[in-house]
Amino acid sequence: MGAISNKSILALKTLGQSMNGEDFQQFVAQELLPKLWTGTVVVMDNLKAHKMKGISEMIESVGARVVYLSPYSPEFNPIEHIIA
């Protein structure tokens, strides 16, 4: 899992298995939230784990906001070019 800004990699986490909703929730809470700032826009695709109850509320609790990409469009998701 990863999160990038226009300047750097913000957070990375490797799992030994496929990611599930609980893994993503922990990533957001432990790795991503501490690195966000007021006004940050977190762009996510439509993966089911990204839309899990409580995820957007956690992100918004630090003054950031969530924007979801249109249905799968990797050309608009810059992290696809780093991880792929």
C-alpha angles and dihedrals in degrees: 000000000000148000127202137186126204087267108037151347107285102188139357132183130176121208129200090221141027114301119255131187094269091052090051093047090053091047091053094046099042106028110021108035095057089056099048125095135198110288096024114144112213110203116199135172122235098271109149092239090056090059096046115135111273099019098102090041091055091051093045090050090074094049096265127119135219127233121182121212120237113267111309107325109156092179088070094047109081094192089066088069093053101044101033 
